Structures are given as structure tokens and as C-alpha cells.
């Protein structure tokens, strides 16, 4: 079990009609880093539970008790989990391109380079929730890319072809990673990104 304290953000009216604006449950804070204080004016305080079932667990029903403790008492909550007779594959069927921008991470922390353990943690977080870490080319070193393939990477961008003909740098990058994935018989996971959100006048170029 992983327990998260559910926090709230206040939404604002968008440019289109919707039924509700106001406070919405959204951020999930690990319980150990949460405030653990429910203000007197709060109507409720949700907790989010994540249950991860390892591969190979026999199918069936599993029961347990989760105890909620607070000032003034404690409340047992019965938890019942059904495990089905299959395991999810390491690489999901749905292919995603969830952009993990290394420059944003470096800017946030004021780093020249992202420490190796931090990069692996970022990637592990995404793999645990099943989107691919991706950017304008494979992330990390060759060893990092092999590690990602072992942990579920099913789609990777070789480069961006927003300009044609390609610049020498872009052509070199795409060619290098094309050979990298071809050598590993993984070209079915590779794609080249065209222009972002092209308009009709951009179609011939794309």
C-alpha cells in the first residue's frame, strides 16, 4: 500500500462553459510529507490509496484492515482486493510520449547536469505509472536507454524533423539512434517527430 494525502487546487473559469469552478482534489502528497492537519473549516480530507500487486501473485480475494488514527479516536477500514489470474506486461500496449524535459529539471534545481540517480528516479516514476519518459531524442546515456527498454519503454523519439532539409546535427542524431535501435531489433518503438501542431499551410512541408 501507498497512502497519499489528497490536496486541492482552485480552478478558474476557462474560455468555454463548464459546470463547476472552484476547489478540486488533484495533487497527491506522500503521507510522510503531508501536513497531516485537517483544518476545522474543512468539509473532508480524502486519502488516496495505491496498491501494487507484484507479478506471479495467485488470483483470488485478499482482505486486510487499514486503521485511520486521529486525535480523538481510530477507525478500522476493511480493505478487500481482488487479484485476477494475469500479470500486466512490463511494457504497456498503449504508446505514449510524455515529455520529460531535462532542461526544465536542470533549471528547477540549478544544476549543470542531472545526477544519474535523480534521472533514474524520474524515469522510474513514469514507468511505475506507465507513460514513457521522452524528449527530443532518447534520454540519458546508451546504458540508460537499455535500462529503459528493460523497464517498459515502448516508444521513443529519434529526433525532430521540423525543418527540411534536416540540419546536419539533427540528421546525425537521428541516424545515430536509428542504428542504436536497429541493432537491438527495437525499431518498432522508434519514431521521428514532425512539426508541432501544424496548420494546413504547413502540410506540404510535413
Secondary structure by P-SEA (a helix, b strand, c coil): cbbbbbbbbbbccccccccccccccccccccccccccccccccbbbbbbbbbbcccccbbbbbbbbbbbcccbbbbbbbbbbbccccccccccccccccccaaaaaaaaccccccaaaaaaaaaaaaaaccccccccccccaaaaaaaaaaccccccccccccccccaaaaaaaaaaaaaaaaacccccbbbbccccccccccccc
